[in-house]
Amino acid sequence: MRSTWLERWEPENPEFWLGKGRTIAWQTLTITTVALVLSFATWFVMSAVVVRLPRVGFRYDTMQLFWLAAIPGLAGGTLRIVHTFLVPLVGTRLVVTVATLLKLIPCVGIGLAVMNPDTPFWVFLLLAFSAGFGGGDFSSFMPSTSLFFPKRLQGTALGIQAGIGNFGVSLTQFVTPWIIGFAAFGALAGGPLTFTAGEVSKPIWVQNATFWYVPVLLVVALLAWGFLRSIPIRASVKEQMDIFRDKHTWLMTSLYIMTFGSFSGFAAVFPLLIMSVYGNFPNAPDPLKYAYLGPLIGSAIRVIGGPLSDRWGGGILTLISGLGLLACALAITPFLDPSSLQEFPRFVALMLGLFFFAGLGNASTFRQIPIIFAHSPRQGGGVLGWTAAVAAYGPFVFSSLVGLTITSLGSPKFFFYGAAVFYAVNLWINWWYYCRRGAERPC
């Protein structure tokens, strides 16, 4: 384990950075970003699986399906709190390797469970919770990356890692409908179930949705253990708790809930929202043909938003993000009680708008944090992890509240009204503390 820790790390020293620092940093970023793609993909795999369960013989009601989409968010947020403190304790190498291997549990477990329509609901709840292993990783991977790069490149590095990592959501929602359509692993992965929709009846292999990750996870875990190193910045959990005494930790947490909480929450609920709102019309749209587009757009703009934040500042882009989220949240409400499928394109367009502005804010808020906490890179990394942890409850909060508004109030539009109020509050926070002339921490 001695080889885990680098003896020296000075990214702000130009000679050190150009000599060997940048090579190690970009190698670390590459491996951890690939691992993070798999983290997001396995975290959101249940959102892609649940929309197929009613069509292959599983007798779960609407609220139960929303709970299955919500539970990975509950687990992911909770595990992110743990991950927030791990890198200064045990280092990047061990964290990334073990975190990658842990995702084998949901991938194997869900694959086995979906082969039997009589699998009890409580089993699926436990497996949905285990999918949260992928959700927890962000709060250790991202603080680790912030330590490897100089301040002038942190917006770019964090934007690349988080943005490409977020593509994992689109990956799982795009690949799932394709890979479950044939016997990808032959008899080794079990037989098919019969998918029935109206007059359509065909065999599908739902287990393939998770089984295909198993060999990929093993390869990435080996790469992480073989090539990653850890920065010699150590701190106990008690020492790391000092971030909670700074009010900006809590203000940035709220802003990141607005951005990443929205991105992850809408990513989890989008397929079920399509099915619930537009699924009863003749020739209803297939949710998985559209659901991956939102995370794809949000992830792409996060990659682009990192360098833009380095150039123009995170605060102004967060302001634009909040305004866009507020406008889209209000504009979409007329299309949540549709009278025909003709309203569906506008519904999808506004949902994609929500993903676009959430992705932009994901990048800009993560640029703001290192600037606000420039006096202590270790604290900045801790705040990155903590804000990401709380915002990771987005899938749980969004899925459960959208499900409740549909089942109790008859429409999801009441959830969007509440979201609009939250966005307005955060717009004021960002403007007052970080954007206006004379702001306390301009960034």
N, C-alpha and C positions, 0 to 999 in steps of 0.2 A: 504493500500500500504506500510505501515511501515515494514511489514514482508517480503517484497520483498528483502530488502537489508541486507546482512550479516553485523554484527558489526565488524568483524575482519577477515582478510584473509592474511596469511603469509605462502605461499607454500614452500618457501625456508627454513623455520624453521622446522628441523626434528621432533621436539616434536609436533608441531602443525599439521604437515602433517600426522604423524602416528596416532595422536589422533583422529581427525575428518576431517581433510582436504581432505585426499584421498577418503574417503567415499562420501563426497559431490561432489568432482571433477569427480569421475567415474560415479556417478549417473547422474550428469549433462551431461557428455559426452554421456551416453547411450541414454538419451531422445533426446538431440539435434541431435545426429547422426541419429536416426530413423526419426526425422522431416526432416533432410537434405536429406535422401533417397527420401522422398516424394517430396521435393523441386526439386530435379533433375528429378524425374520421370515426374512431371507435367510440368516442363520447357521444356522437350524434347518430350512431348506427340504428339505435332504437327508433328514432323519429322516422327513418326510412322503412323499418320493418313493420311498425304498427299499422300502417295504412294497408298492408297486405293481409294481416291476420284475419279480419272478418270475412275475407273472400276465400280463405282456405280452411274454414271450419272452426275457428276459434270464436267462442260465444262471449265476447266481452262487450259491455255497453260503451257509449260515447265517453262517459266520464272516466271509465277504467282505461280507455285508450289514451286519454289526455294525461292520466296519472303516469302511465308508462313512458310517455314523452317527457314528463316533468321530473321524475325521480333522478335521472342522470344529472340534472342541473343541481338538485339538492346535494347529491354526493360530490359533484365536481366542486361546488363552492366550498363545502366543508373541507375537502381534501386540499384545496388551494390554500386554506389557512395554514395547514400543516406544511405544505410545500414552501410557503413564504419564508420559513426559518431554516430550511434544510441546507442550502448551498454553503452558508458560512459554517455549518456544523460538520458536514461530511464531504463537501466538494461536488463539483459538476460531474465528474466521471461516474461516481457511484450513483448519484441521483438519477442521471439520464439512463444508465444501464438498467437499474432495478425498476424504474418507472416504466420502461419499455416492456420488460418481461411481465410485469403485473397485468398488462392489458391482454395477455393470453387468457386470463380467467373469463372475462365477459365474452371474448371471441369464441372460445370453445363452448362455454356454457349456453349462450344464446343459440348457437348453431345446433346444439343437441335439443334444446327445449322446443324450438320451432318445428321440429319434425313430428311432434305429437300434439294434435289439437286438444287433447285432454290434459295438457300440462296445467297445473293449478295456477291461478292468478298470482298467488303469493310467491311462487317460484320466479315468475317473470318480474315481480317487483324487486326481488333480491338481485336478479341478473341485471335489471335496469340500474340498480344502485352500483353494482360492480362496474358498469360502463363509465361511472364517474371517475374511475382511475385515470382515464384519458383527460378528463376535465381538470384534474388537479395539477397536471404537469406544468401548465403555463406559468404558475406562480413561482416556480423554481427555474425554469428554462430562461424566462425573460430577464429576471434580475441577474442571472449568470451572464447573459449577453451584455447587459449594461456595464458589467465590471470588465469585460474583455476589451471594450472599445473606448477610444478617447471621446470627450464630450462632443466635439465637432461632428462626429460620425454616429452618435447614438441614435438620433432620429432615423437616420438611414438604416442602421443595423436592426433596430427594434422594429421599424416598419417592414423591412424585408422578412424578418423572422415571423412576426405576428401575422403579416399579410399572407405569406405563403403558407404558414401554419393553418390559418383560417380556411384555406382552400380545402382542407380535409373535410369540412362540412359538405362542400359541393361534391367532393370526391365520393363520399359515401352515398349521397343522394342521387348522384349521376350513375355510378357503377352498379348500385344495387338492382335496379330494374333490368339491367342487362345481364348481370352474372347469375341472377336467379332463374333466368330463362332457359338454361341448359345444364346438363350434367358436367359441370366444369372439372370435377374431380373423379368422375366415373362412379363406380360402386363404392369407392372408399369413403365418400361423404354421405352415403345413404340415399334412399329413393325420394321421389318427388311427392308433393301433395297436389291436389286438384284445385286450380284457381277457377272460380266461377263468378262471372259478372254478366247478368242478363242472360243472353243466349250464348255467350262465350264461355267455353270450358277448355282448359288446357293444363298440362302439368307444369309446375314450377318447383324449383329447389331453393326454398327460402333460406335454408342453412348456409348456402354459399355466400350470403350477404356478410357473414362474419368469418367463416372458415378461411377465406382467401387472405385474410390479414395475418394468419398464423406464421407462415414461412417468412413473410416480409418482416414481421416483428422480430423474429429470431435473428435475421441478418443484421438489422439495425442495432440490436442489442450488442452483437459481437463487434460491430464497428465502433460503437460508443465506448466499450470497454478497452478496445485496442488502441484508439486514437485520441480520446479526450484526456485533458489534464484539468487540474483545478487551481484556481488563483489563491495565493496565500493571504486571503482576507478572512480571518476567523472571528467569530463572536458567539457568545452563548445566547440562548433564548432570552434570558433576562436582559442582557445588553441590547438585544434587538428590539425590545419592547419600548425603547425610547421614542420610536416613531409615533406612538399614540398620544404623546404629549404635545404634538404640533397640530394646530387646527387645520393646516393645509393638507394633512393626511386625510382628514375627514371630508374636506371640501373636494379634493380630487377624487375621493372615493365616490362621492355623489355624481361627479361629472362622468366618471368612467362607467357607472351604472347606466347613465343616460346613453352612452355610446356603445360599449361592449355589451352591457346588459340588454340593450335593444337588439344588437346584432345576434347574440346567442339565443335570446328569447324568441325572436321572430324566426330564426333558423329552426328551432325545435318545433314551433307551432305551425309554421307555414303549410306543411303537407296536410295536417289535420284540419287546418282552417279552410283550405280549398275543399276538402272532402265534406266538411260540415256545412259550409255556406253554399257551395255550388254542386254538391254531390247528388242532390235529389232531382236534378233536371235530366230529361232524356239526353243521351249522348254526353253525359257529364265528363269533364276533363279529368285525365289521370293526374293525380297530385304530383307524382314523381317526375312527370315530364316538365314541370314548371318549378318545383321546389328548389332544385339545385341552383337556379339562376340567381336567386337572392344572395346566398352566401358567396357565389362566384363574383358578383359585382362588388359586394362589400369587401371581400378579400383583396380584389384587384385594386380598389381605390385605397386600401390601407397601405399596400406596397408603394403606390405613387405618393400617398400623403406623407410618408416618412421624409423623403427628400424635400418636399414642399414645406414641411414644418421646420426643417433645418434652415430653410432659406427665409421664410416669411414669418416664422414664429408660430407656436402651437396655439396660443390664445385666440388669434383671429380665425383660424380654421375651426377651432372648437365652437366659436360663435356662429360661423356659417353652418356647421353641423347641427347645432341646436335649432336654428331657425328652420332648416330643411326638415328635421324630424317633426317639429311642431306643425308645420304646414301640411306635411303628408298625413300625419295622424288625424288631423281634422278633415282633410279632403277625402279620405278613404271611407269615412263613416256612411255616406249614402249608398255605397256599393256593398255593404255588409248585410243588407236586407234586400237582395236582388229579386226582381220579378222575372228575369230571363237571363239566358247565357250571354246576351249582348252586352251585359255589364261586366262580364268577366275580364276582358282585356284591360279595362280601366282599373279594375281591382288589382290585377297583376302589376300594372305599370306603377301604381302608387305604392304597392308593397316593395317593388324594386327600388323606388325612391327612398323608402325607409332604410333599406339595406345600404344604399349608396351613401346617405348622410351619416348613418351609423359607422360605416367603414372609415369615412373621412375623419370622424371624431375619434375613432379608435387610435389612429395614427397620431393625431395632434395632441391628445391628452397624454400619450406616452412620451411625447417630446417635452411637454410642459413639466412633467415630474422631475426629470434629471436637472432641469434648470432651476426649479423651485428649491430643490435640495442639493444644489451644486456644492455647498459647503461640506457635504458628507456623501460620497458615492455609496457607501454601505447603507446609509439611511435611504438614499434614493432608490437603491435596489429593493430594500425592504418595503417601501411604499408602493413600488411597482407590483410586487407580489401581493401585498394586502389589497390594493384596489382591485386587482384582477380576481382575487379570491371572492370578494363580496359581489362583484359584477357577474361572476360565474353562476350565481343563483338565478340569473335571468331565465334560463330554460325552465326552472322549477316555478318561478313566480309567474312568468308569462303563460306557460301551459296550464297551470292550475287555475289562474284567474280567467283566462279565456274560456276554459272548460266550464267554470262556474257561471260565467255570464251567459254562456249559451244555454246551459241546462236550467239555470234559475231565472234568468231574465229574458231568454229567448233570442238574444242577439249579442255578438261580440263587440258591438259598437260602443257599449258602455265602458269596456276596457280601454278602448282607444281614447275616449274622452278623459279618463283618468291619466293615461300616458301623456296626453297633451298638457295637462296641468303640471305634471312632473317636469316635462321639458321646459316649460316657461320658467319655473323656479330655478332650474339649472342655468338657463340663459342669463338670468340676473346674477347668479353666483359667479359665473365665468367673466361677465362684463365688469362687475364691481371689483373683484380681487385681482384679475389678471389682464384686462384689456383696456380699461378706461385710462385717461390721462391721470397720473398720480396713483395708479393702482399699487397695492401693497407689494405684490410680487409679479411685475410685468414679465411675461414670457411668451 
